[in-house]
Amino acid sequence: MLAPPRSFFVILATALELSLALSVFPRNATTTAAQDLFSLYDLLNITVGGRLHSAEPFEKPCFSSYEGRASRVEATACSVVMANYTDPTYRVKQFGGYMLPQWETCQADASNGCLLDSNNPTNALAFRASDCRLGNIPPHYIEVQSYKDVQAALLFSSLTGVRLSVKNKGHDYKGRSSGKDTLSLWTTGLNSMSHSAKFRPEGCSTTYDAITVGPGVMTQDVYAYADSVNRTVIGGYHQTIGFGGGYFLGGGHSILSPVYGLAVDRVVQVKVVTPDGVYRTANACKNSDLFFALRGGGGSAFGVVIESSHRTEPRLTIQASVLKFTPNASTDVADWYSLLVNESYAWAQQGWGGHIVGPTLVHVNPLLNNTAAKKSMQAAVDFVNARGGSVVIEELPSWFAFFTKYVTLAQAAVGPELELGTRLLPASLFQTESGRAKLSQVIKDILPSASPYIVAGTPWLYKAEAGATSVTPAWRNAIWHVSTKAQFQYNNTVAERKALYKDLTARVQKYRDLSPGSGAYFNEGDVYEPDHETAYWGNNYAELLRVKRKYDPEGLLHCWQCVGWNGPSDPLYQCFIKM
C-alpha cells in the first residue's frame, strides 16, 4: 500500500494548511469565498500537472445565454452536438455529457440545466431564448492519470470541505457520478489493458488467466482484445460501459452470467485509492475485507479504482436465438410474456441468458449445440412464426462475433432521459403453476404503461464461493432481472418529474410485492428504492458499513444510496427531487 508521498504533496499541503491557519476559510467548510477557493484550485492544478479543468455543459454552444449572461452561439460546434446527441461514442468523450442527461441537470430546479430535445436535437424550442446553466455537473474536474491524482483530490477535500464525485463513462441511472459544487475525478483516461495466462494476485499462490484493465477501458474494446488472444471476458451489454469501473463494483450482470457468474465473481484483484488516501491492492489474500466490499458494494463508496484484473474463459462458441414479431392481436404481447414465463426456468437450467423487451427476444447459450438450441427454443419459435415474425437461431464462433453482430444495434439508448426501476425475480415464481400465473398477471397489468425489460442475466448455474461477494444473495436465487422505465422530457416541470418517479416506484412495487425477501440491482435500481440497504445488499450490509467506516473515517466519499450515505438531506444531493 502507498500512502500519499510528502514530496509529491508538499506544495499543496503546505499552502492549504497555511491558508487554513490564516483563516482564509474554515476547515471542512462547505462554502467559502470564491476568490480564496479559486487560488487553492490553482495550487491543486499545479499538484496534478495542469489537469484540473473547469466544466461546462456540452450543449452550451447552442445557447445564447449561459448562467444568466449573454453567450455566443457557436453554430458549427452546435451542429456537431446535435448530430451526435444520442451517439454513445461521442457522449463518452465529453466530461459534461452523461449517458442519461437528466443527471446533467439540477432536477429539483427545472430551470437549472442545459438540455436539448433528445427526440429532436434540432428543436429550437429547447435552446432558443433559454438560459443554459451548469446544473448538476461538477464545476471542476481532474483528468486522472495516476493514483497520485486521486490522493491529491482526497487531501484537497479533507482540508477544504469541497465534496468529491467520481465519473468514468457516465453510464449512471442514479446520479452518483455527477454532483453540484463537487470536484470530480474523471477516470476515463485510465485505459491500460494487458493479458496474462498466469496472473497471480499479490500475496496469493493461485494463478488465473486474466485481463487487467484501467477503469476507462470500454467494454467493446475489452471484448475485442480478449478475442484477439482467444479468450472471453464476461461483461455488459453496451459498447461504452467502463469495464473496470462502476459496472463491476455494483455487481455487473451479463447475458453470460447464468453460466459464468456476475462481474464480481470474475474479478480477482483491484488496485484502489481508498478514501483515507492510501493506494491499496485488494484481493482474496490481501485487504480481503476491502476486496469483499469492492465486489458489489457499489459506486465510489470504498475508493477510486485505478486497475482491476478479471478472470477469462476460453473463446466460446455461442448459440444465438434472435426472435421478433409485430403484434397483431391486442393480447399478443401479454401472451408472449406468459409463454416466456413458462419457458424461462427450463432455459435457465440449460444455460440460456439474454434480453427480452416487448415482442423481441435475444438469447445466447454457450453450452448447447445448434440442434439442441433449436429444440430448446421451439415453443417460442412456433409462437413467433404463427405471427409472421422472424426467427434466427445460429451458431457464432465467439462472444465477440455475437456482440458485434447484434448488441451494437440493440444496446440501451443514450441521450434520452431514461430512468429504471428493477427487481430480481426468484426461481420459486417460475417453478410452480401458481407462481407463473401470478407473474404473468403482474406483467399483463403493467403492459399498458410499459413493456418490462427482462434480463436473463442472473448467475443461476454458476457455483459462487459463499460469502466472497457483497451483492445481495438474491442474485443467486433469481431467474430474471426485470426492469421498468420512465422517460422524462427536456421541458418537464419538477412536478411532472416527481410524478413520473412516483409512478415508476409504484410499478416496481408490484414486483416487490410478488417477491418478498428478494432484492434489486444497485446499478439499475429505482432512484428512490425503499429499504435500499436490504434490496441491494441483503445481510451483507452490516459488514459493508463496517468496512466503509474503516477505510473512510472522515466520510470523504459518498454517493446516492451508497453504503454509509448520510441520507437525502445531505447537501451533496441538493439537485435530487425531494419525494
C-alpha positions in Angstrom: 0.0 0.0 0.0 1.2 3.5 -0.7 0.3 6.5 1.4 0.4 9.9 -0.2 4.1 10.8 -0.5 5.1 14.0 1.2 7.4 15.0 -1.6 4.5 14.9 -4.1 2.1 16.9 -2.0 4.4 19.3 -0.2 3.3 22.3 -2.2 -0.4 21.6 -2.0 -0.5 20.6 1.6 1.8 23.4 2.9 -0.2 26.0 1.0 -3.5 24.7 2.1 -2.5 24.4 5.7 -1.1 27.9 5.7 -4.3 29.3 4.2 -6.4 27.4 6.7 -4.2 28.7 9.6 -4.6 32.2 8.4 -8.4 31.6 8.4 -8.8 32.1 4.6 -11.8 29.8 5.2 -12.8 27.4 7.9 -11.6 23.8 7.8 -14.2 21.5 6.3 -16.3 24.4 5.3 -19.0 23.5 2.7 -18.9 27.0 1.2 -16.1 29.6 1.0 -15.2 32.8 -0.7 -14.9 32.2 -4.4 -11.7 34.1 -4.8 -10.0 32.2 -1.9 -11.1 28.8 -3.2 -10.0 29.7 -6.7 -6.4 30.3 -5.5 -6.5 26.9 -3.8 -7.7 25.3 -7.0 -4.7 26.9 -8.7 -2.5 25.1 -6.2 -4.3 21.8 -6.8 -3.9 22.3 -10.6 -0.1 22.6 -10.1 -0.1 19.4 -8.0 -2.0 17.4 -10.7 0.2 18.6 -13.5 -2.3 21.1 -15.0 -5.1 18.5 -15.5 -7.6 20.4 -13.3 -10.3 21.8 -15.6 -13.5 23.9 -15.4 -16.5 22.2 -16.7 -19.4 23.3 -19.0 -22.4 21.6 -20.4 -21.5 20.1 -23.7 -24.7 21.5 -25.1 -23.6 25.1 -24.3 -22.6 26.0 -27.9 -26.3 26.0 -28.9 -27.4 28.6 -26.3 -27.2 32.4 -26.5 -27.2 32.7 -22.7 -25.1 30.9 -20.1 -25.6 31.4 -16.3 -27.7 34.5 -16.9 -25.1 36.2 -19.2 -25.1 36.6 -23.0 -23.1 33.8 -24.7 -22.0 33.5 -28.3 -23.8 30.7 -30.2 -21.2 28.5 -31.9 -23.1 27.3 -34.9 -20.6 24.7 -36.1 -20.0 23.2 -32.7 -23.8 23.2 -32.0 -24.4 21.3 -35.2 -21.9 18.7 -34.1 -23.6 18.3 -30.7 -27.0 18.0 -32.4 -25.8 15.4 -34.9 -24.2 13.3 -32.1 -26.6 13.9 -29.2 -27.6 10.3 -28.9 -24.3 8.8 -30.0 -22.7 7.0 -27.1 -19.2 7.1 -28.6 -19.4 10.9 -28.8 -21.0 11.5 -25.4 -18.5 9.3 -23.6 -15.7 11.8 -24.7 -17.4 14.8 -23.2 -17.0 15.4 -19.4 -20.2 17.5 -19.4 -22.1 14.8 -21.2 -23.8 11.9 -19.3 -25.5 8.9 -20.9 -28.7 9.8 -19.0 -28.9 13.6 -19.4 -31.2 14.2 -16.5 -28.2 13.9 -14.3 -26.6 16.8 -16.0 -29.4 19.0 -14.6 -30.5 20.1 -11.2 -33.8 18.2 -11.3 -35.0 20.0 -8.2 -34.9 23.2 -10.1 -36.4 22.9 -13.6 -34.5 26.0 -14.9 -31.1 24.7 -13.8 -29.8 22.7 -16.8 -28.8 22.8 -20.4 -30.5 20.1 -22.4 -31.6 19.7 -26.0 -34.7 17.7 -27.0 -33.4 14.1 -27.2 -36.4 13.3 -29.5 -35.3 16.0 -32.0 -32.0 17.7 -31.0 -32.6 20.4 -33.6 -35.8 21.6 -31.9 -35.1 25.2 -31.3 -37.6 25.4 -28.5 -35.1 23.7 -26.3 -32.4 26.3 -26.6 -33.7 29.5 -28.3 -34.3 32.2 -25.6 -33.3 29.7 -22.9 -30.6 30.1 -20.3 -28.0 27.3 -20.2 -26.9 26.5 -16.7 -24.4 24.1 -15.2 -27.0 22.2 -13.2 -25.7 19.1 -11.5 -22.4 19.0 -13.5 -19.4 19.4 -11.2 -17.8 22.8 -11.8 -14.2 21.4 -11.7 -12.7 18.0 -12.6 -9.4 16.3 -12.7 -8.4 14.2 -15.6 -7.0 11.3 -13.6 -3.8 9.8 -14.9 -2.5 8.1 -11.8 -3.3 7.2 -8.2 -1.4 10.3 -7.1 -4.1 12.5 -8.7 -6.8 10.8 -6.5 -4.7 11.2 -3.4 -4.3 14.9 -4.2 -8.1 15.3 -4.6 -8.8 13.5 -1.3 -6.3 15.7 0.5 -7.9 18.8 -1.0 -11.3 17.6 0.0 -10.2 16.8 3.6 -8.6 20.2 4.1 -11.2 22.3 2.3 -14.5 20.5 2.7 -15.1 20.5 -1.1 -17.1 17.4 -1.8 -15.9 14.8 -4.4 -17.7 12.9 -7.1 -16.3 10.2 -9.4 -17.1 9.8 -13.1 -15.9 7.2 -15.6 -18.0 6.8 -18.7 -21.2 8.3 -17.3 -23.4 5.2 -17.5 -25.3 6.0 -14.4 -29.0 5.6 -13.7 -28.8 7.0 -10.2 -26.9 10.3 -10.4 -23.8 9.1 -8.5 -21.2 10.3 -11.0 -22.3 14.0 -11.1 -22.8 16.5 -8.3 -23.4 20.2 -8.0 -20.5 22.0 -6.4 -18.3 18.9 -6.3 -14.8 18.3 -7.5 -15.0 15.4 -9.9 -12.4 12.7 -10.6 -12.7 11.7 -14.3 -11.1 8.3 -14.7 -11.9 7.8 -18.3 -8.2 8.2 -19.3 -7.1 5.2 -17.3 -7.3 2.8 -20.2 -4.4 0.4 -19.9 -5.0 -3.2 -20.8 -2.9 -6.4 -20.6 -3.4 -10.2 -20.6 -1.6 -12.8 -18.5 -2.2 -16.5 -18.8 -0.8 -17.0 -15.3 -1.8 -13.9 -13.4 -1.1 -14.2 -9.7 -2.8 -11.8 -7.3 -0.3 -10.2 -4.9 0.2 -12.4 -1.8 -1.6 -15.4 -3.3 -0.4 -18.7 -4.7 -3.3 -19.3 -7.1 -2.9 -18.1 -10.7 -5.6 -17.2 -13.3 -5.9 -16.5 -16.9 -6.8 -12.8 -16.5 -7.1 -9.5 -18.3 -6.1 -6.4 -16.3 -7.7 -3.1 -17.2 -7.9 0.5 -16.1 -11.4 1.7 -15.4 -11.6 3.8 -18.5 -11.3 0.9 -21.0 -14.6 0.5 -22.8 -16.4 -2.9 -22.8 -16.3 -3.3 -26.6 -12.5 -2.8 -26.5 -12.1 -5.4 -23.8 -14.2 -7.9 -25.8 -12.1 -7.2 -29.0 -8.8 -7.6 -27.0 -9.9 -10.8 -25.3 -11.0 -12.3 -28.7 -7.6 -11.4 -30.2 -5.9 -13.6 -27.6 -8.5 -16.4 -28.0 -10.2 -15.6 -24.7 -13.7 -14.4 -23.5 -14.4 -11.9 -20.8 -17.8 -11.6 -19.1 -19.2 -8.1 -19.3 -22.0 -5.7 -20.1 -24.4 -5.2 -23.0 -23.1 -1.9 -24.3 -20.1 -0.6 -26.2 -19.1 2.3 -24.0 -19.6 0.9 -20.4 -16.3 1.3 -18.5 -15.4 -2.4 -18.0 -13.3 -1.8 -14.8 -15.4 0.8 -13.1 -18.9 1.1 -11.6 -20.1 -1.8 -13.7 -18.3 -4.5 -11.7 -18.3 -2.5 -8.4 -22.1 -2.7 -8.4 -22.4 -6.4 -9.3 -22.3 -6.4 -13.1 -24.7 -8.7 -14.9 -24.1 -10.2 -18.3 -26.2 -12.5 -20.6 -23.3 -15.0 -20.0 -23.8 -14.7 -16.2 -26.2 -17.7 -16.0 -23.1 -19.9 -16.7 -20.1 -17.8 -15.8 -21.3 -15.6 -13.0 -21.5 -11.9 -12.3 -18.6 -9.4 -12.9 -18.0 -9.5 -9.1 -17.5 -13.3 -9.4 -14.8 -12.8 -12.1 -12.6 -10.0 -10.6 -9.5 -11.4 -8.8 -7.7 -8.2 -7.8 -8.4 -4.5 -7.5 -5.9 -1.6 -7.1 -7.7 1.3 -5.5 -7.2 4.5 -3.6 -9.3 4.3 -0.5 -10.9 7.4 1.0 -8.2 7.6 3.7 -5.7 8.4 0.8 -3.9 5.1 0.7 -3.2 3.3 -2.6 -4.1 -0.3 -1.8 -4.1 -3.7 -3.5 -7.2 -5.8 -2.6 -7.7 -9.4 -3.3 -8.6 -12.7 -1.5 -5.2 -12.7 0.2 -4.6 -9.0 0.9 -7.0 -6.5 2.3 -9.7 -9.2 1.9 -12.4 -7.2 3.7 -11.9 -4.3 1.2 -12.0 -6.8 -1.6 -15.3 -8.2 -0.4 -16.7 -4.6 -0.3 -15.4 -3.8 -3.8 -17.2 -6.9 -5.1 -20.7 -5.5 -5.0 -20.6 -2.6 -2.5 -21.1 -0.3 -5.4 -20.3 3.3 -6.5 -17.3 5.2 -5.2 -18.1 4.5 -1.5 -14.9 2.4 -0.9 -12.5 4.3 -3.1 -11.4 5.1 -6.7 -10.4 2.2 -8.7 -7.1 2.5 -10.7 -6.8 -1.0 -12.0 -8.6 -4.3 -11.8 -7.9 -7.9 -13.0 -10.6 -10.3 -14.3 -10.7 -14.0 -14.9 -11.3 -15.0 -18.5 -12.7 -18.1 -20.2 -11.6 -19.7 -23.5 -13.1 -18.4 -26.7 -16.7 -19.7 -26.6 -18.9 -21.0 -29.4 -22.2 -19.2 -29.0 -25.7 -20.3 -30.0 -27.7 -17.1 -30.6 -31.5 -17.1 -30.7 -33.0 -13.8 -32.1 -36.8 -13.8 -32.3 -39.1 -10.9 -33.0 -42.6 -10.3 -34.3 -45.1 -7.5 -34.9 -48.1 -7.9 -32.6 -51.4 -8.3 -34.4 -54.0 -9.1 -31.7 -54.3 -6.9 -28.6 -53.3 -9.9 -26.4 -50.2 -10.9 -28.4 -47.6 -9.2 -26.2 -49.2 -10.5 -22.9 -49.5 -14.0 -24.3 -45.8 -13.8 -25.4 -44.6 -12.8 -21.9 -46.8 -15.6 -20.5 -45.0 -18.1 -22.7 -41.6 -16.7 -21.7 -42.6 -17.0 -18.0 -43.5 -20.7 -18.7 -40.2 -21.5 -20.5 -37.6 -19.5 -18.6 -36.9 -21.9 -15.8 -36.1 -24.7 -18.3 -34.0 -22.2 -20.3 -32.1 -21.2 -17.2 -31.3 -24.8 -16.4 -29.9 -25.2 -19.9 -27.7 -22.1 -19.7 -29.6 -19.6 -21.7 -29.1 -15.9 -20.9 -30.4 -12.8 -22.8 -32.7 -9.9 -23.1 -36.4 -9.6 -23.7 -38.3 -6.4 -24.5 -41.7 -6.4 -25.9 -42.0 -8.7 -28.9 -38.2 -9.2 -29.2 -36.0 -11.9 -27.6 -32.2 -12.1 -27.9 -30.7 -15.0 -26.0 -27.3 -16.8 -26.1 -26.2 -20.2 -24.9 -22.5 -21.3 -24.6 -23.4 -24.9 -23.5 -25.7 -26.3 -26.2 -25.0 -27.2 -29.8 -27.2 -25.7 -32.6 -29.6 -28.7 -32.8 -30.2 -28.7 -29.1 -30.6 -24.9 -29.1 -33.3 -25.1 -31.8 -35.2 -27.8 -29.9 -35.0 -25.8 -26.7 -36.5 -22.7 -28.3 -39.2 -24.5 -30.2 -42.2 -23.1 -28.3 -41.0 -19.5 -28.7 -40.2 -20.2 -32.4 -43.7 -21.5 -33.0 -45.3 -18.5 -31.4 -43.3 -16.1 -33.5 -43.8 -18.0 -36.7 -47.5 -18.0 -36.2 -47.5 -14.2 -36.2 -45.3 -13.9 -39.3 -42.2 -12.9 -37.3 -38.5 -13.5 -37.9 -36.5 -16.4 -36.4 -32.8 -16.8 -36.3 -31.1 -19.5 -34.3 -27.5 -19.6 -35.4 -24.0 -20.7 -34.2 -21.4 -18.0 -33.9 -17.7 -18.6 -33.4 -17.2 -16.3 -30.4 -18.8 -13.9 -27.9 -17.2 -11.0 -29.7 -18.8 -12.1 -33.0 -22.2 -12.1 -31.3 -21.6 -8.8 -29.7 -20.6 -7.0 -33.0 -23.4 -8.5 -34.9 -26.3 -8.0 -32.5 -25.5 -5.9 -29.4 -24.4 -2.6 -31.0 -27.8 -2.4 -32.7 -29.8 -3.4 -29.6 -27.9 -1.8 -26.7 -29.6 0.6 -24.3 -30.4 4.1 -25.7 -28.1 7.0 -24.8 -29.3 10.6 -24.8 -33.0 10.2 -23.8 -33.7 10.9 -20.2 -34.5 7.4 -19.1 -34.8 6.0 -15.6 -35.1 2.4 -14.4 -36.6 0.5 -11.5 -35.7 -3.2 -11.1 -36.3 -6.4 -9.2 -34.7 -9.8 -9.0 -37.4 -12.4 -9.5 -36.7 -15.7 -7.7 -36.9 -19.1 -9.2 -39.8 -20.0 -7.0 -42.1 -17.9 -9.2 -41.1 -19.9 -12.2 -41.3 -23.4 -10.6 -45.0 -23.6 -9.9 -48.1 -23.1 -11.9 -49.4 -20.6 -9.3 -46.2 -18.6 -9.3 -46.1 -18.4 -13.1 -49.7 -17.3 -13.2 -49.1 -14.5 -10.6 -46.1 -13.2 -12.5 -47.9 -13.3 -15.9 -50.8 -11.4 -14.4 -48.5 -8.7 -13.0 -46.8 -8.3 -16.3 -50.2 -8.1 -18.0 -51.3 -5.4 -15.6 -48.2 -3.3 -16.2 -48.1 -3.7 -20.0 -50.4 -0.7 -20.7 -47.8 1.6 -19.1 -44.6 -0.1 -20.4 -43.3 -3.4 -21.6 -41.0 -4.8 -18.9 -37.3 -5.2 -19.9 -36.2 -8.6 -18.9 -32.5 -9.5 -18.4 -32.0 -13.3 -18.1 -28.6 -12.4 -16.6 -28.6 -13.9 -13.1 -25.8 -16.4 -12.1 -28.2 -19.4 -11.9 -25.8 -22.2 -12.8 -22.7 -20.5 -11.5 -21.3 -22.0 -8.3 -20.2 -19.0 -6.4 -17.9 -19.1 -3.4 -20.0 -18.5 -0.3 -19.5 -15.1 1.3 -17.0 -13.9 -1.3 -19.0 -11.1 -2.8 -21.2 -8.4 -1.2 -24.1 -8.2 -3.7 -27.5 -9.3 -2.3 -27.7 -13.1 -2.1 -31.0 -12.7 -4.0 -28.9 -12.7 -7.2 -28.1 -16.4 -6.6 -31.7 -17.5 -6.4 -33.2 -15.4 -9.2 -34.1 -16.3 -12.8 -35.0 -12.9 -14.1 -33.8 -9.3 -13.5 -36.9 -7.3 -14.5 -36.9 -3.6 -15.1 -39.5 -1.0 -16.0 -38.7 2.5 -17.1 -39.7 6.1 -17.1 -38.8 8.7 -19.6 -38.5 12.5 -19.0 -38.6 15.3 -21.5 -36.2 18.2 -21.5 -39.0 20.7 -20.6 -40.7 18.6 -17.8 -41.6 20.6 -14.7 -40.4 19.5 -11.3 -44.0 18.3 -10.5 -44.1 16.3 -13.7 -40.7 14.7 -13.0 -41.8 13.9 -9.4 -45.0 12.2 -10.7 -43.0 10.1 -13.2 -40.7 9.0 -10.4 -43.6 8.1 -8.2 -45.3 6.1 -11.0 -42.1 4.2 -11.7 -41.8 3.3 -8.0 -45.4 2.2 -7.9 -44.9 -0.1 -11.0 -41.8 -1.7 -9.4 -43.7 -2.1 -6.2 -45.9 -4.7 -7.9 -42.8 -6.8 -8.5 -41.6 -6.2 -4.9 -44.9 -7.4 -3.6 -44.6 -10.5 -5.8 -41.1 -11.3 -4.5 -40.8 -10.5 -0.8 -37.3 -11.1 0.5 -35.7 -10.7 -2.9 -33.7 -7.7 -4.0 -32.6 -5.3 -6.8 -29.6 -4.4 -8.8 -27.6 -1.5 -7.3 -26.6 -0.1 -10.7 -30.1 -0.1 -12.2 -32.3 0.2 -9.2 -35.1 2.7 -8.6 -33.6 6.1 -7.6 -36.0 6.1 -4.7 -35.6 2.4 -3.8 -37.3 1.8 -0.5 -35.2 0.0 2.1 -32.3 0.1 -0.4 -29.8 -1.4 2.1 -31.7 -4.6 2.1 -32.7 -4.5 -1.6 -29.1 -4.1 -2.8 -27.0 -6.0 -0.2 -29.3 -8.1 2.0 -27.5 -9.4 5.0 -24.1 -8.1 3.7 -24.9 -4.5 4.6 -23.7 -4.6 8.2 -20.2 -5.8 7.2 -20.1 -3.3 4.3 -20.8 -0.5 6.7 -18.0 -1.6 9.0 -15.6 -1.7 6.1 -16.8 1.7 4.9 -16.1 3.3 8.3 -12.7 1.6 8.4 -11.4 2.9 5.1 -13.3 6.2 5.1 -13.0 7.6 8.6 -13.6 11.2 7.5 -16.6 10.4 5.3 -14.9 11.8 2.2 -16.6 9.7 -0.5 -20.4 9.4 -0.6 -23.0 8.9 -3.3 -26.8 8.5 -3.5 -28.0 5.4 -1.6 -24.4 4.1 -1.4 -23.1 2.3 1.6 -22.9 4.7 4.6 -24.6 7.6 2.9 -25.9 10.5 5.0 -29.5 10.4 3.6 -31.3 12.6 1.1 -30.9 15.8 3.2 -27.2 15.8 2.6 -26.3 18.9 0.5 -24.5 16.6 -1.8 -27.9 15.7 -3.2 -29.4 19.2 -3.5 -30.3 18.5 -7.1 -32.3 15.4 -6.4 -36.1 15.9 -6.2 -37.4 15.6 -2.7 -40.1 12.9 -2.6 
